[in-house]
Amino acid sequence: MGKKSFNYTIEPWVTTDERVEYTTNIFKVLKRDMKIESEDHSATFSVLEAPDWINVIALTPENEIVLVEQYRYGKNQHLSYLVGCVIRENIHLKLQKENFWKKPGSQLMIG
């Protein structure tokens, strides 16, 4: 299959200023001032900046999906979700995958 180029037909927004509004242990909330030059239109956007992370689909020996249950204070309830982790810089992804799921008889599939 040949590689085709794609030409956008709309004008991109241009960032004129960006500042950190709030920092948490995982995320940064940025305020980004942007404009569309041909229309002389400006707006300020909130941008959530997050580190790279991986989600995994962990399977039991019977090929059942493993979910994690955790109390999520933002939703004020218990939720079930796929396993995930933040990708730490300077650590090879293969090593992170090998160390992430260590339960005997489980499989780690990352797609």
N, CA, C and O atoms as a Tinker XYZ file with bonds, in Angstrom:
   444  protein
     1  N      0.843000   -1.176000    0.000000    73     2
     2  CA     0.000000    0.000000    0.000000    64     1     3
     3  C      0.886000    1.236000    0.000000    63     2     4     5
     4  O      1.764000    1.375000    0.852000    81     3
     5  N      0.663000    2.113000   -0.933000    73     3     6
     6  CA     1.474000    3.319000   -1.034000    64     5     7
     7  C      1.117000    4.345000    0.017000    63     6     8     9
     8  O     -0.006000    4.384000    0.518000    81     7
     9  N      2.074000    5.159000    0.337000    73     7    10
    10  CA     1.875000    6.210000    1.326000    64     9    11
    11  C      1.314000    7.435000    0.622000    63    10    12    13
    12  O      1.922000    7.956000   -0.313000    81    11
    13  N      0.133000    7.902000    1.082000    73    11    14
    14  CA    -0.490000    9.068000    0.488000    64    13    15
    15  C     -0.373000   10.230000    1.451000    63    14    16    17
    16  O     -0.454000   10.052000    2.666000    81    15
    17  N     -0.185000   11.408000    0.912000    73    15    18
    18  CA    -0.154000   12.587000    1.775000    64    17    19
    19  C     -1.570000   13.126000    1.895000    63    18    20    21
    20  O     -2.393000   12.965000    0.994000    81    19
    21  N     -1.834000   13.760000    3.011000    73    19    22
    22  CA    -3.149000   14.330000    3.260000    64    21    23
    23  C     -2.998000   15.830000    3.430000    63    22    24    25
    24  O     -2.179000   16.293000    4.225000    81    23
    25  N     -3.767000   16.571000    2.702000    73    23    26
    26  CA    -3.734000   18.026000    2.793000    64    25    27
    27  C     -4.984000   18.508000    3.511000    63    26    28    29
    28  O     -6.102000   18.301000    3.038000    81    27
    29  N     -4.790000   19.145000    4.644000    73    27    30
    30  CA    -5.915000   19.709000    5.376000    64    29    31
    31  C     -6.465000   20.900000    4.619000    63    30    32    33
    32  O     -5.724000   21.629000    3.960000    81    31
    33  N     -7.773000   21.092000    4.719000    73    31    34
    34  CA    -8.411000   22.198000    4.014000    64    33    35
    35  C     -8.792000   23.341000    4.940000    63    34    36    37
    36  O     -9.240000   24.388000    4.473000    81    35
    37  N     -8.622000   23.158000    6.248000    73    35    38
    38  CA    -8.943000   24.238000    7.180000    64    37    39
    39  C     -7.650000   24.834000    7.730000    63    38    40    41
    40  O     -6.616000   24.172000    7.818000    81    39
    41  N     -7.748000   26.074000    8.085000    73    39    42
    42  CA    -6.581000   26.784000    8.620000    64    41    43
    43  C     -6.326000   26.343000   10.064000    63    42    44    45
    44  O     -7.270000   26.248000   10.849000    81    43
    45  N     -5.084000   26.075000   10.423000    73    43    46
    46  CA    -4.797000   25.676000   11.806000    64    45    47
    47  C     -4.824000   26.872000   12.755000    63    46    48    49
    48  O     -4.556000   28.006000   12.359000    81    47
    49  N     -5.152000   26.592000   14.010000    73    47    50
    50  CA    -5.030000   27.598000   15.057000    64    49    51
    51  C     -3.550000   27.767000   15.374000    63    50    52    53
    52  O     -2.792000   26.799000   15.319000    81    51
    53  N     -3.137000   28.971000   15.700000    73    51    54
    54  CA    -1.753000   29.282000   16.035000    64    53    55
    55  C     -1.696000   29.637000   17.519000    63    54    56    57
    56  O     -2.487000   30.446000   18.004000    81    55
    57  N     -0.754000   29.025000   18.234000    73    55    58
    58  CA    -0.580000   29.323000   19.653000    64    57    59
    59  C      0.170000   30.642000   19.800000    63    58    60    61
    60  O      1.253000   30.818000   19.241000    81    59
    61  N     -0.419000   31.567000   20.560000    73    59    62
    62  CA     0.227000   32.861000   20.799000    64    61    63
    63  C      0.819000   32.949000   22.201000    63    62    64    65
    64  O      1.747000   33.724000   22.437000    81    63
    65  N      0.285000   32.157000   23.132000    73    63    66
    66  CA     0.822000   32.128000   24.491000    64    65    67
    67  C      0.352000   30.848000   25.165000    63    66    68    69
    68  O     -0.724000   30.323000   24.877000    81    67
    69  N      1.196000   30.363000   26.075000    73    67    70
    70  CA     0.842000   29.161000   26.823000    64    69    71
    71  C      1.435000   29.280000   28.213000    63    70    72    73
    72  O      2.587000   29.683000   28.373000    81    71
    73  N      0.644000   28.928000   29.219000    73    71    74
    74  CA     1.125000   29.008000   30.594000    64    73    75
    75  C      0.538000   27.860000   31.406000    63    74    76    77
    76  O     -0.557000   27.371000   31.126000    81    75
    77  N      1.295000   27.442000   32.420000    73    75    78
    78  CA     0.828000   26.390000   33.316000    64    77    79
    79  C     -0.112000   27.030000   34.323000    63    78    80    81
    80  O      0.264000   27.962000   35.034000    81    79
    81  N     -1.325000   26.526000   34.378000    73    79    82
    82  CA    -2.344000   27.048000   35.288000    64    81    83
    83  C     -2.328000   26.293000   36.619000    63    82    84    85
    84  O     -2.538000   26.877000   37.682000    81    83
    85  N     -2.073000   24.969000   36.539000    73    83    86
    86  CA    -2.104000   24.137000   37.733000    64    85    87
    87  C     -1.315000   22.860000   37.461000    63    86    88    89
    88  O     -1.364000   22.321000   36.354000    81    87
    89  N     -0.593000   22.378000   38.461000    73    87    90
    90  CA     0.186000   21.153000   38.326000    64    89    91
    91  C     -0.241000   20.163000   39.408000    63    90    92    93
    92  O     -0.332000   20.521000   40.583000    81    91
    93  N     -0.504000   18.913000   39.009000    73    91    94
    94  CA    -0.792000   17.847000   39.958000    64    93    95
    95  C      0.356000   16.846000   39.912000    63    94    96    97
    96  O      1.348000   17.066000   39.219000    81    95
    97  N      0.221000   15.743000   40.653000    73    95    98
    98  CA     1.276000   14.733000   40.620000    64    97    99
    99  C      1.320000   13.984000   39.290000    63    98   100   101
   100  O      2.309000   13.308000   39.007000    81    99
   101  N      0.284000   14.083000   38.474000    73    99   102
   102  CA     0.274000   13.404000   37.174000    64   101   103
   103  C      0.084000   14.387000   36.025000    63   102   104   105
   104  O      0.788000   14.302000   35.019000    81   103
   105  N     -0.849000   15.309000   36.159000    73   103   106
   106  CA    -1.235000   16.187000   35.054000    64   105   107
   107  C     -0.781000   17.623000   35.264000    63   106   108   109
   108  O     -0.474000   18.053000   36.376000    81   107
   109  N     -0.751000   18.349000   34.145000    73   107   110
   110  CA    -0.620000   19.801000   34.166000    64   109   111
   111  C     -1.815000   20.366000   33.410000    63   110   112   113
   112  O     -2.190000   19.857000   32.353000    81   111
   113  N     -2.404000   21.415000   33.956000    73   111   114
   114  CA    -3.470000   22.122000   33.263000    64   113   115
   115  C     -2.845000   23.381000   32.684000    63   114   116   117
   116  O     -2.306000   24.211000   33.416000    81   115
   117  N     -2.919000   23.514000   31.371000    73   115   118
   118  CA    -2.348000   24.659000   30.666000    64   117   119
   119  C     -3.464000   25.560000   30.175000    63   118   120   121
   120  O     -4.559000   25.091000   29.869000    81   119
   121  N     -3.194000   26.828000   30.102000    73   119   122
   122  CA    -4.053000   27.780000   29.392000    64   121   123
   123  C     -3.307000   28.137000   28.119000    63   122   124   125
   124  O     -2.153000   28.565000   28.163000    81   123
   125  N     -3.968000   27.959000   26.996000    73   123   126
   126  CA    -3.324000   28.205000   25.703000    64   125   127
   127  C     -4.134000   29.239000   24.939000    63   126   128   129
   128  O     -5.292000   29.006000   24.591000    81   127
   129  N     -3.510000   30.392000   24.680000    73   127   130
   130  CA    -4.119000   31.431000   23.849000    64   129   131
   131  C     -3.809000   31.099000   22.393000    63   130   132   133
   132  O     -2.656000   30.874000   22.024000    81   131
   133  N     -4.859000   31.073000   21.575000    73   131   134
   134  CA    -4.686000   30.705000   20.177000    64   133   135
   135  C     -5.508000   31.634000   19.293000    63   134   136   137
   136  O     -6.443000   32.297000   19.742000    81   135
   137  N     -5.125000   31.657000   18.016000    73   135   138
   138  CA    -5.893000   32.483000   17.082000    64   137   139
   139  C     -5.893000   31.869000   15.697000    63   138   140   141
   140  O     -5.019000   31.082000   15.334000    81   139
   141  N     -6.903000   32.255000   14.941000    73   139   142
   142  CA    -6.968000   31.934000   13.512000    64   141   143
   143  C     -6.627000   33.240000   12.804000    63   142   144   145
   144  O     -7.396000   34.200000   12.845000    81   143
   145  N     -5.483000   33.264000   12.165000    73   143   146
   146  CA    -4.956000   34.532000   11.645000    64   145   147
   147  C     -5.825000   35.153000   10.566000    63   146   148   149
   148  O     -6.024000   36.368000   10.571000    81   147
   149  N     -6.347000   34.360000    9.643000    73   147   150
   150  CA    -7.108000   34.946000    8.531000    64   149   151
   151  C     -8.440000   35.536000    8.980000    63   150   152   153
   152  O     -8.990000   36.402000    8.300000    81   151
   153  N     -8.968000   35.076000   10.120000    73   151   154
   154  CA   -10.256000   35.569000   10.608000    64   153   155
   155  C    -10.093000   36.565000   11.748000    63   154   156   157
   156  O    -11.081000   37.120000   12.229000    81   155
   157  N     -8.867000   36.798000   12.184000    73   155   158
   158  CA    -8.607000   37.674000   13.320000    64   157   159
   159  C     -9.466000   37.256000   14.524000    63   158   160   161
   160  O    -10.042000   38.094000   15.219000    81   159
   161  N     -9.533000   35.947000   14.747000    73   159   162
   162  CA   -10.335000   35.376000   15.838000    64   161   163
   163  C     -9.391000   34.735000   16.853000    63   162   164   165
   164  O     -8.510000   33.957000   16.484000    81   163
   165  N     -9.580000   35.069000   18.145000    73   163   166
   166  CA    -8.748000   34.533000   19.215000    64   165   167
   167  C     -9.615000   33.857000   20.262000    63   166   168   169
   168  O    -10.788000   34.190000   20.429000    81   167
   169  N     -9.010000   32.888000   20.977000    73   167   170
   170  CA    -9.703000   32.213000   22.071000    64   169   171
   171  C     -8.654000   31.622000   23.014000    63   170   172   173
   172  O     -7.506000   31.401000   22.631000    81   171
   173  N     -9.074000   31.372000   24.249000    73   171   174
   174  CA    -8.218000   30.726000   25.234000    64   173   175
   175  C     -8.791000   29.352000   25.528000    63   174   176   177
   176  O     -9.985000   29.210000   25.790000    81   175
   177  N     -7.927000   28.333000   25.482000    73   175   178
   178  CA    -8.337000   26.953000   25.690000    64   177   179
   179  C     -7.639000   26.381000   26.918000    63   178   180   181
   180  O     -6.506000   26.747000   27.231000    81   179
   181  N     -8.326000   25.484000   27.603000    73   179   182
   182  CA    -7.704000   24.714000   28.683000    64   181   183
   183  C     -7.210000   23.410000   28.082000    63   182   184   185
   184  O     -7.944000   22.722000   27.372000    81   183
   185  N     -5.959000   23.076000   28.373000    73   183   186
   186  CA    -5.334000   21.878000   27.809000    64   185   187
   187  C     -4.824000   21.027000   28.960000    63   186   188   189
   188  O     -4.127000   21.526000   29.843000    81   187
   189  N     -5.165000   19.756000   28.954000    73   187   190
   190  CA    -4.689000   18.820000   29.965000    64   189   191
   191  C     -3.470000   18.104000   29.400000    63   190   192   193
   192  O     -3.579000   17.358000   28.427000    81   191
   193  N     -2.315000   18.329000   30.006000    73   191   194
   194  CA    -1.072000   17.694000   29.566000    64   193   195
   195  C     -0.801000   16.498000   30.473000    63   194   196   197
   196  O     -0.803000   16.629000   31.697000    81   195
   197  N     -0.569000   15.342000   29.876000    73   195   198
   198  CA    -0.363000   14.112000   30.643000    64   197   199
   199  C      0.864000   13.377000   30.130000    63   198   200   201
   200  O      1.229000   13.520000   28.963000    81   199
   201  N      1.508000   12.589000   30.993000    73   199   202
   202  CA     2.640000   11.792000   30.529000    64   201   203
   203  C      2.144000   10.637000   29.660000    63   202   204   205
   204  O      0.961000   10.297000   29.686000    81   203
   205  N      3.038000   10.048000   28.904000    73   203   206
   206  CA     2.691000    8.849000   28.142000    64   205   207
   207  C      2.340000    7.741000   29.123000    63   206   208   209
   208  O      2.964000    7.626000   30.178000    81   207
   209  N      1.350000    6.930000   28.785000    73   207   210
   210  CA     1.036000    5.774000   29.613000    64   209   211
   211  C      0.573000    4.651000   28.723000    63   210   212   213
   212  O      0.286000    4.847000   27.542000    81   211
   213  N      0.505000    3.473000   29.302000    73   211   214
   214  CA     0.032000    2.315000   28.559000    64   213   215
   215  C     -1.187000    1.754000   29.267000    63   214   216   217
   216  O     -1.276000    1.784000   30.494000    81   215
   217  N     -2.113000    1.248000   28.491000    73   215   218
   218  CA    -3.203000    0.436000   29.001000    64   217   219
   219  C     -2.954000   -0.969000   28.500000    63   218   220   221
   220  O     -2.487000   -1.162000   27.378000    81   219
   221  N     -3.261000   -1.939000   29.319000    73   219   222
   222  CA    -3.021000   -3.314000   28.932000    64   221   223
   223  C     -4.323000   -4.089000   28.998000    63   222   224   225
   224  O     -5.243000   -3.731000   29.733000    81   223
   225  N     -4.382000   -5.141000   28.230000    73   223   226
   226  CA    -5.482000   -6.094000   28.344000    64   225   227
   227  C     -4.865000   -7.351000   28.913000    63   226   228   229
   228  O     -4.202000   -8.115000   28.211000    81   227
   229  N     -5.095000   -7.551000   30.204000    73   227   230
   230  CA    -4.544000   -8.717000   30.899000    64   229   231
   231  C     -5.565000   -9.843000   30.799000    63   230   232   233
   232  O     -6.753000   -9.636000   31.050000    81   231
   233  N     -5.096000  -11.045000   30.429000    73   231   234
   234  CA    -5.974000  -12.203000   30.262000    64   233   235
   235  C     -5.616000  -13.287000   31.261000    63   234   236   237
   236  O     -4.446000  -13.517000   31.566000    81   235
   237  N     -6.655000  -13.950000   31.765000    73   235   238
   238  CA    -6.445000  -15.133000   32.605000    64   237   239
   239  C     -6.103000  -16.300000   31.683000    63   238   240   241
   240  O     -6.219000  -16.168000   30.465000    81   239
   241  N     -5.684000  -17.436000   32.236000    73   239   242
   242  CA    -5.428000  -18.612000   31.377000    64   241   243
   243  C     -6.666000  -19.029000   30.568000    63   242   244   245
   244  O     -6.537000  -19.701000   29.544000    81   243
   245  N     -7.866000  -18.632000   31.024000    73   243   246
   246  CA    -9.107000  -18.956000   30.307000    64   245   247
   247  C     -9.491000  -17.857000   29.317000    63   246   248   249
   248  O    -10.605000  -17.859000   28.792000    81   247
   249  N     -8.578000  -16.919000   29.059000    73   247   250
   250  CA    -8.799000  -15.802000   28.143000    64   249   251
   251  C     -9.918000  -14.861000   28.594000    63   250   252   253
   252  O    -10.607000  -14.271000   27.761000    81   251
   253  N    -10.098000  -14.720000   29.901000    73   251   254
   254  CA   -11.032000  -13.742000   30.429000    64   253   255
   255  C    -10.260000  -12.456000   30.698000    63   254   256   257
   256  O     -9.115000  -12.499000   31.147000    81   255
   257  N    -10.877000  -11.326000   30.427000    73   255   258
   258  CA   -10.232000  -10.028000   30.635000    64   257   259
   259  C    -10.182000   -9.717000   32.126000    63   258   260   261
   260  O    -11.176000   -9.865000   32.837000    81   259
   261  N     -9.010000   -9.284000   32.590000    73   259   262
   262  CA    -8.829000   -8.906000   33.982000    64   261   263
   263  C     -9.071000   -7.408000   34.109000    63   262   264   265
   264  O     -8.460000   -6.612000   33.396000    81   263
   265  N     -9.964000   -7.028000   35.016000    73   263   266
   266  CA   -10.234000   -5.629000   35.303000    64   265   267
   267  C     -9.791000   -5.319000   36.721000    63   266   268   269
   268  O     -9.764000   -6.202000   37.579000    81   267
   269  N     -9.447000   -4.073000   36.965000    73   267   270
   270  CA    -9.058000   -3.608000   38.284000    64   269   271
   271  C    -10.238000   -2.839000   38.873000    63   270   272   273
   272  O    -10.869000   -2.037000   38.184000    81   271
   273  N    -10.535000   -3.087000   40.151000    73   271   274
   274  CA   -11.559000   -2.310000   40.829000    64   273   275
   275  C    -10.854000   -1.318000   41.735000    63   274   276   277
   276  O     -9.938000   -1.676000   42.474000    81   275
   277  N    -11.287000   -0.074000   41.671000    73   275   278
   278  CA   -10.670000    0.955000   42.494000    64   277   279
   279  C    -11.699000    2.033000   42.803000    63   278   280   281
   280  O    -12.550000    2.349000   41.972000    81   279
   281  N    -11.612000    2.592000   44.005000    73   279   282
   282  CA   -12.462000    3.725000   44.351000    64   281   283
   283  C    -11.899000    4.958000   43.667000    63   282   284   285
   284  O    -10.728000    5.288000   43.854000    81   283
   285  N    -12.715000    5.643000   42.876000    73   283   286
   286  CA   -12.289000    6.839000   42.160000    64   285   287
   287  C    -12.936000    8.043000   42.822000    63   286   288   289
   288  O    -14.142000    8.260000   42.700000    81   287
   289  N    -12.127000    8.820000   43.522000    73   287   290
   290  CA   -12.676000    9.930000   44.300000    64   289   291
   291  C    -13.301000   11.006000   43.431000    63   290   292   293
   292  O    -14.210000   11.703000   43.882000    81   291
   293  N    -12.840000   11.161000   42.197000    73   291   294
   294  CA   -13.447000   12.151000   41.303000    64   293   295
   295  C    -14.883000   11.813000   40.949000    63   294   296   297
   296  O    -15.703000   12.711000   40.756000    81   295
   297  N    -15.195000   10.524000   40.862000    73   295   298
   298  CA   -16.557000   10.063000   40.581000    64   297   299
   299  C    -17.305000    9.707000   41.857000    63   298   300   301
   300  O    -18.521000    9.518000   41.827000    81   299
   301  N    -16.589000    9.611000   42.989000    73   299   302
   302  CA   -17.160000    9.252000   44.282000    64   301   303
   303  C    -17.837000    7.881000   44.241000    63   302   304   305
   304  O    -18.920000    7.685000   44.792000    81   303
   305  N    -17.159000    6.928000   43.563000    73   303   306
   306  CA   -17.705000    5.574000   43.480000    64   305   307
   307  C    -16.612000    4.580000   43.095000    63   306   308   309
   308  O    -15.533000    4.958000   42.639000    81   307
   309  N    -16.925000    3.292000   43.292000    73   307   310
   310  CA   -16.028000    2.234000   42.848000    64   309   311
   311  C    -16.243000    2.007000   41.358000    63   310   312   313
   312  O    -17.378000    2.014000   40.883000    81   311
   313  N    -15.154000    1.806000   40.621000    73   311   314
   314  CA   -15.231000    1.559000   39.180000    64   313   315
   315  C    -14.312000    0.406000   38.811000    63   314   316   317
   316  O    -13.330000    0.136000   39.501000    81   315
   317  N    -14.636000   -0.262000   37.729000    73   315   318
   318  CA   -13.778000   -1.300000   37.161000    64   317   319
   319  C    -13.209000   -0.767000   35.857000    63   318   320   321
   320  O    -13.909000   -0.110000   35.086000    81   319
   321  N    -11.939000   -1.054000   35.617000    73   319   322
   322  CA   -11.304000   -0.544000   34.404000    64   321   323
   323  C    -10.125000   -1.420000   34.024000    63   322   324   325
   324  O     -9.685000   -2.266000   34.804000    81   323
   325  N     -9.618000   -1.210000   32.816000    73   323   326
   326  CA    -8.434000   -1.934000   32.353000    64   325   327
   327  C     -7.212000   -1.464000   33.118000    63   326   328   329
   328  O     -7.158000   -0.327000   33.586000    81   327
   329  N     -6.251000   -2.328000   33.239000    73   327   330
   330  CA    -5.005000   -2.020000   33.924000    64   329   331
   331  C     -4.228000   -0.984000   33.113000    63   330   332   333
   332  O     -4.219000   -1.041000   31.883000    81   331
   333  N     -3.573000   -0.031000   33.798000    73   331   334
   334  CA    -2.771000    0.968000   33.106000    64   333   335
   335  C     -1.637000    1.442000   33.983000    63   334   336   337
   336  O     -1.656000    1.239000   35.197000    81   335
   337  N     -0.645000    2.073000   33.374000    73   335   338
   338  CA     0.450000    2.643000   34.145000    64   337   339
   339  C      1.121000    3.744000   33.331000    63   338   340   341
   340  O      1.046000    3.764000   32.102000    81   339
   341  N      1.769000    4.646000   34.031000    73   339   342
   342  CA     2.515000    5.717000   33.392000    64   341   343
   343  C      3.832000    5.149000   32.869000    63   342   344   345
   344  O      4.478000    4.343000   33.540000    81   343
   345  N      4.219000    5.566000   31.690000    73   343   346
   346  CA     5.509000    5.159000   31.130000    64   345   347
   347  C      6.568000    6.089000   31.683000    63   346   348   349
   348  O      6.540000    7.295000   31.435000    81   347
   349  N      7.494000    5.533000   32.426000    73   347   350
   350  CA     8.551000    6.349000   33.006000    64   349   351
   351  C      9.646000    6.582000   31.978000    63   350   352   353
   352  O     10.009000    5.685000   31.218000    81   351
   353  N     10.166000    7.809000   31.972000    73   351   354
   354  CA    11.259000    8.126000   31.056000    64   353   355
   355  C     12.499000    7.320000   31.441000    63   354   356   357
   356  O     12.660000    6.928000   32.597000    81   355
   357  N     13.354000    7.081000   30.483000    73   355   358
   358  CA    14.627000    6.394000   30.664000    64   357   359
   359  C     14.484000    4.922000   31.045000    63   358   360   361
   360  O     15.466000    4.288000   31.431000    81   359
   361  N     13.279000    4.374000   30.942000    73   359   362
   362  CA    13.102000    2.942000   31.171000    64   361   363
   363  C     12.512000    2.367000   29.896000    63   362   364   365
   364  O     11.466000    2.817000   29.426000    81   363
   365  N     13.174000    1.389000   29.349000    73   363   366
   366  CA    12.754000    0.792000   28.090000    64   365   367
   367  C     11.359000    0.196000   28.242000    63   366   368   369
   368  O     11.068000   -0.447000   29.250000    81   367
   369  N     10.483000    0.406000   27.238000    73   367   370
   370  CA     9.101000   -0.051000   27.295000    64   369   371
   371  C      9.018000   -1.566000   27.475000    63   370   372   373
   372  O      8.143000   -2.055000   28.190000    81   371
   373  N      9.920000   -2.315000   26.835000    73   371   374
   374  CA     9.888000   -3.780000   26.979000    64   373   375
   375  C     10.087000   -4.182000   28.432000    63   374   376   377
   376  O      9.413000   -5.090000   28.918000    81   375
   377  N     11.004000   -3.518000   29.133000    73   375   378
   378  CA    11.243000   -3.818000   30.540000    64   377   379
   379  C     10.013000   -3.460000   31.368000    63   378   380   381
   380  O      9.656000   -4.196000   32.288000    81   379
   381  N      9.364000   -2.346000   31.057000    73   379   382
   382  CA     8.159000   -1.969000   31.790000    64   381   383
   383  C      7.061000   -2.996000   31.583000    63   382   384   385
   384  O      6.352000   -3.339000   32.529000    81   383
   385  N      6.907000   -3.498000   30.348000    73   383   386
   386  CA     5.886000   -4.504000   30.081000    64   385   387
   387  C      6.175000   -5.778000   30.859000    63   386   388   389
   388  O      5.257000   -6.390000   31.405000    81   387
   389  N      7.445000   -6.189000   30.916000    73   387   390
   390  CA     7.800000   -7.418000   31.619000    64   389   391
   391  C      7.569000   -7.299000   33.123000    63   390   392   393
   392  O      7.162000   -8.270000   33.761000    81   391
   393  N      7.818000   -6.136000   33.690000    73   391   394
   394  CA     7.692000   -5.952000   35.132000    64   393   395
   395  C      6.302000   -5.552000   35.581000    63   394   396   397
   396  O      5.992000   -5.629000   36.770000    81   395
   397  N      5.460000   -5.127000   34.655000    73   395   398
   398  CA     4.163000   -4.587000   35.042000    64   397   399
   399  C      3.220000   -5.662000   35.570000    63   398   400   401
   400  O      2.555000   -5.462000   36.587000    81   399
   401  N      3.161000   -6.780000   34.895000    73   399   402
   402  CA     2.215000   -7.830000   35.257000    64   401   403
   403  C      3.000000   -9.077000   35.620000    63   402   404   405
   404  O      3.526000   -9.743000   34.728000    81   403
   405  N      3.097000   -9.413000   36.890000    73   403   406
   406  CA     3.949000  -10.508000   37.329000    64   405   407
   407  C      3.181000  -11.688000   37.915000    63   406   408   409
   408  O      3.805000  -12.596000   38.464000    81   407
   409  N      1.853000  -11.711000   37.820000    73   407   410
   410  CA     1.100000  -12.811000   38.406000    64   409   411
   411  C      1.301000  -14.073000   37.566000    63   410   412   413
   412  O      1.199000  -14.019000   36.341000    81   411
   413  N      1.587000  -15.211000   38.214000    73   411   414
   414  CA     1.780000  -16.457000   37.467000    64   413   415
   415  C      0.514000  -16.836000   36.692000    63   414   416   417
   416  O     -0.600000  -16.700000   37.198000    81   415
   417  N      0.698000  -17.304000   35.479000    73   415   418
   418  CA    -0.435000  -17.763000   34.663000    64   417   419
   419  C     -1.174000  -16.648000   33.946000    63   418   420   421
   420  O     -2.153000  -16.921000   33.252000    81   419
   421  N     -0.748000  -15.421000   34.085000    73   419   422
   422  CA    -1.408000  -14.309000   33.401000    64   421   423
   423  C     -0.632000  -13.929000   32.158000    63   422   424   425
   424  O      0.564000  -14.194000   32.040000    81   423
   425  N     -1.333000  -13.309000   31.246000    73   423   426
   426  CA    -0.699000  -12.847000   30.022000    64   425   427
   427  C     -0.843000  -11.340000   29.934000    63   426   428   429
   428  O     -1.813000  -10.765000   30.428000    81   427
   429  N      0.120000  -10.717000   29.310000    73   427   430
   430  CA     0.047000   -9.280000   29.075000    64   429   431
   431  C      0.031000   -9.074000   27.583000    63   430   432   433
   432  O      0.954000   -9.478000   26.877000    81   431
   433  N     -1.033000   -8.438000   27.104000    73   431   434
   434  CA    -1.148000   -8.160000   25.669000    64   433   435
   435  C     -1.246000   -6.661000   25.503000    63   434   436   437
   436  O     -2.152000   -6.033000   26.050000    81   435
   437  N     -0.323000   -6.077000   24.752000    73   435   438
   438  CA    -0.352000   -4.650000   24.485000    64   437   439
   439  C     -0.467000   -4.477000   22.977000    63   438   440   441
   440  O      0.354000   -4.979000   22.210000    81   439
   441  N     -1.485000   -3.768000   22.581000    73   439   442
   442  CA    -1.707000   -3.585000   21.163000    64   441   443
   443  C     -1.651000   -2.170000   20.762000    63   442   444
   444  O     -1.821000   -1.854000   19.585000    81   443
